[in-house]
Amino acid sequence: MSKGPPMAGKPTAEKTPRKDLAWSVPVMIAQIPEGGSHVVLEADAKQRAALAALAGLRDVSDASASFDLAHTGNGTVHVVGRVRARVGQTCVVTLDPIENDIDEAVDVTFAPPSDEPVSHARLPASGEEGDLEIPDPPEPIVGGAIDLGRLAADFLFLGIDPYPRKPDAVFDLPPIADDPEDHPFAALKALKGAPPQESGQKPKKK
C-alpha cells in the first residue's frame, strides 16, 4: 500500500544537523586522570559532512583536534590545544571553488554551572590607569561531562573565512561613463538659459 503525502503540519526530518550532534565526543570529568590527559580527535566522513552542512561549506576534507585536559580545582577543567581543518569554499569574486586551511588555538576553562567564575579581574583603584582585562567566564559542565567534539566544532566554525577569495582574484568595478553635463561651466550654462526672475520687478513707466 503506497503512502500518501505527509499530513499538513506534520514535522519532517531536519536537513541541517544540530550543532551539538555534528561532531560530538563527550568526556566524563570523573574519567580524567588527576595528572590530566591528552586527547586527539579525528572527524570521520559522516561528521565532516555534517560540519559542512551546518557551516554552509562546500565540503570539509579534513578536521582534527588535539587537546590537553587538566584539573584546576573546585571541579573545573582547563582545556588547551589546537583545531585544524581543511574546508572547501567558493571565491566571492570569481565563484571558483577554493580550499582554505583552518588552524585555531583553544584555551577554555569548564566549570560546574553552579560554581562562581574561577578568577575575577581586579578592579582598578580610584585614579589607577591602565586597561582592565576581564577573563571570559568558564563554559558549563553539563551532566558531568564536556563535549570535546562540540568544542572543536565551535573553533572550526570560528576560523572560517566569511569572505573567501583566491589570492589573485581582483574585483574590478565597471567603468562609469562621463556625464557631459558634469563640468565647471554646467552651472553657468544653466543660469544663462534660465528666464529672468519677475518677482520684485517694477513696471516700466510709459
C-alpha positions in Angstrom: 0.0 0.0 0.0 1.5 3.3 -1.1 1.7 6.1 1.3 0.3 9.5 0.5 1.9 12.9 1.0 2.7 13.9 4.6 -0.2 15.5 6.5 -0.1 19.2 6.9 1.6 20.3 10.0 3.4 17.0 10.4 7.1 17.6 11.4 9.7 16.5 8.9 13.3 15.5 9.5 15.8 18.3 9.7 18.1 18.6 6.7 20.7 20.6 8.6 22.3 18.7 11.5 22.1 20.1 15.0 25.2 21.8 16.2 25.5 19.6 19.2 25.4 16.4 17.1 27.6 17.3 14.1 30.7 16.3 16.0 30.1 15.0 19.5 32.8 13.4 21.7 31.7 13.7 25.3 34.3 13.0 28.0 33.3 12.4 31.6 35.1 14.6 34.1 35.4 11.7 36.6 37.4 9.7 33.9 40.0 12.4 33.5 43.1 11.3 35.5 44.4 13.5 38.3 47.6 14.2 36.2 45.5 15.2 33.2 45.1 13.6 29.8 45.9 14.2 26.2 43.0 13.6 23.7 43.3 13.6 19.9 40.2 13.7 17.7 39.7 13.0 14.0 36.4 13.7 12.4 35.1 10.8 10.2 33.4 11.3 6.8 29.9 11.5 8.3 31.0 14.1 10.9 32.8 16.1 8.3 29.7 16.1 6.0 27.6 17.3 9.0 30.0 20.1 9.8 30.0 21.2 6.1 26.2 21.2 6.0 26.0 23.1 9.3 28.5 25.8 8.3 27.3 26.1 4.6 30.6 24.9 3.3 31.2 23.0 0.0 32.9 20.3 2.0 35.3 19.6 4.9 38.0 17.3 3.7 39.9 17.1 7.0 39.1 18.1 10.6 41.1 17.2 13.7 41.8 18.4 17.2 44.4 17.9 19.9 43.6 18.8 23.5 45.3 18.7 26.9 42.9 18.4 29.8 43.9 19.3 33.4 42.0 19.6 36.7 42.3 23.0 38.2 40.4 22.6 41.4 36.8 23.1 42.6 35.6 20.7 39.9 37.0 22.8 37.0 38.9 21.5 34.0 41.3 23.5 31.8 41.4 22.6 28.1 44.2 23.8 25.8 45.1 22.7 22.3 44.5 23.3 18.6 41.8 22.6 16.0 42.9 22.2 12.4 40.7 21.7 9.3 40.7 22.0 5.5 37.4 23.3 4.1 36.1 23.8 0.6 34.5 27.2 -0.1 33.6 29.4 -3.1 35.6 32.5 -4.1 33.3 35.5 -3.6 34.9 37.3 -6.6 35.3 34.6 -9.3 32.9 32.0 -7.8 35.6 29.4 -8.3 36.0 26.5 -5.8 38.9 27.1 -3.4 40.3 25.3 -0.4 41.2 27.1 2.9 43.1 25.8 5.9 41.9 26.5 9.5 44.3 26.5 12.5 42.8 27.8 15.7 44.3 27.8 19.2 42.0 26.6 22.1 42.2 27.8 25.7 39.0 27.2 27.6 38.0 26.5 31.2 35.0 24.4 32.1 33.2 24.6 35.5 30.1 23.2 37.1 27.1 25.5 36.2 26.5 26.4 39.9 30.1 27.5 40.5 31.3 31.1 40.5 33.9 32.1 37.9 37.3 30.7 38.6 39.0 34.0 38.7 38.0 37.6 38.7 39.8 40.6 37.3 40.9 43.1 39.9 39.0 46.3 39.6 41.4 49.3 39.4 41.5 51.6 42.4 40.4 55.2 42.1 43.0 57.1 40.0 44.6 53.9 38.6 45.4 53.9 34.9 45.5 51.0 32.5 43.2 48.8 30.7 41.0 46.4 32.6 41.1 42.9 31.1 38.1 40.7 32.2 38.6 37.0 31.6 35.9 35.0 29.8 33.6 33.1 32.1 34.1 29.3 32.2 32.0 27.1 30.0 29.4 24.9 31.9 30.0 21.3 32.6 26.8 19.5 31.5 25.8 16.2 33.0 29.3 15.7 34.5 30.9 15.8 31.0 32.5 18.1 28.5 31.9 17.6 24.8 35.3 17.9 23.1 33.8 17.3 19.7 31.5 20.3 20.0 34.3 22.4 21.4 36.4 21.5 18.3 33.4 22.3 16.0 32.9 25.7 17.7 36.6 26.7 17.0 36.4 25.3 13.5 33.4 27.5 12.7 35.2 30.4 14.3 38.1 30.0 11.9 36.0 30.0 8.7 36.7 33.0 6.4 33.3 34.6 5.8 34.5 36.2 2.5 36.9 33.7 0.9 38.7 34.6 -2.3 41.5 33.4 -4.4 44.9 35.0 -3.8 45.0 36.6 -7.3 41.2 37.5 -7.5 40.6 41.2 -8.1 37.2 42.8 -8.1 37.1 45.4 -10.8 34.3 48.0 -10.7 32.6 48.6 -14.1 33.7 51.9 -15.8 31.4 54.9 -15.2 30.6 56.9 -18.3 31.4 60.6 -18.1 28.4 62.9 -17.7 28.6 65.6 -20.5 26.8 68.0 -18.2 29.3 67.4 -15.4 31.9 70.2 -16.0 32.7 73.5 -14.3 30.6 75.6 -16.8 27.5 73.5 -16.4 26.1 75.7 -13.7 26.9 78.9 -15.7 25.1 77.4 -18.7 22.1 76.7 -16.6 21.9 80.3 -15.4 22.3 81.7 -18.9 19.4 79.7 -20.1 17.0 80.4 -17.2 14.3 83.1 -17.7 14.7 86.4 -15.8 13.0 86.5 -12.4 9.8 88.5 -12.3 9.4 88.8 -8.6 10.3 92.2 -7.2 10.4 93.9 -10.7 8.6 97.3 -11.0 6.5 98.1 -14.0 8.2 100.4 -16.6 6.9 104.0 -16.9 5.3 104.9 -20.2 
